[in-house]
Amino acid sequence: KKIDEAVANGKPRSAIAHLNQLLMQTKRTGNDAQLLKALVVKAQLLQQVEEDVWMKNIKTFELEIKTAKEPLKQVLYSLTASLYKAYFDKRRWKIYDRTNTTAADPKNPETWSVADFNQKISYCYEQSLQNAAMLQATPVEKYEAMVSKGNSRHLRPTLYDLLAHEALDFWQTEESEITTPIDAFEPDYAALAPVKIFVKQVYNSPDSSSHTFKAIRLYQQLLRFHLTDSRPDALIDLDVARLDFAREKATLQGKEQLYKEALEQLWAQYPQNEQAMQAGYRLAKWWLQKGDDYKAGLGTFTDKMAYATALEYAEKVAKAYPASEGGTLAANLIQTIKKPELKLETEEVNVPGMPFRARLLFKALRTVYFKVVALPTKPNPA
């Protein structure tokens, strides 16, 4: 209460003093959740009263790691990774100007390159996932004090889920300045296969630092963990995210068809599950793109009816769970699909006095009216 009052009254230094007392108390009582919350709040307040305090906060967390027991140690590693990431983001363009050099001081981030930061952040996230079995047996409710409340708690039911998703958020990106090796890892066909095939695939890569490789492996571990859940919501949420990621990173021929088929299996397997509406929404988007790409006379009848198929999926999702995220997205997509569009194209060069071709492109229209108006041969007088 004293801390909240000090913060509300704009007295961060007073709040920090109270937090220091709370930190000593939580260490004595072993209240890990309160300890973590106090550390995080203190780090945030220090940024208000001290300049360039990032490294001070990082060193504080690294010092706590040395004496922390599991699972507190894993959570501290995850928070330390996020601090390094924030430090990197704040100095991104300055760091980009640095080159990889053996002269970099391992203890001084001011000398690190982009690759050095990525290596350090990845290491911290990897350490945060050690002893997975213990983390998987730890309900996230034990850390209620530091977990944001929301309507998706059932999608991250354990501490392992919470920490793994933090790591995924980082590994699903690649820094453009990192040199890509010739044999860089790319998702294969199994990465876009139904979940039971994907989790059995063995992945290896000579590029062990690849974020994509780390993310695919972590998706496997998470999906194996949730494969036999009595409530499949977390499994579905993960599987849809996995398919999105693999589709984005893969360069395989036919990846779009594989993506669609995997989504169709999810949609068919869990027709009444709210989380599966995300799969239905993505199928609607897939068919919408198919409709956008369709060229009259060049595709199949199925291609021609792509907009109708997209609308069918979107309406099913919006009707089944209108208040869900998938339902809201689907409702917006329905408006896009039903929005009338009309476009008339002619060739760039036409011979005067000769017939010329025109092409009419339309969507969500049944009738189009034309009126041909003869242009005057001479301009009207001003």
Summary of the structure (lengths in Angstrom):
residues: 382
radius of gyration: 27.6
end to end distance: 79.9
largest distance: 95.5
contacts: 1038
relative contact order: 0.05
helix: 62%
strand: 4%
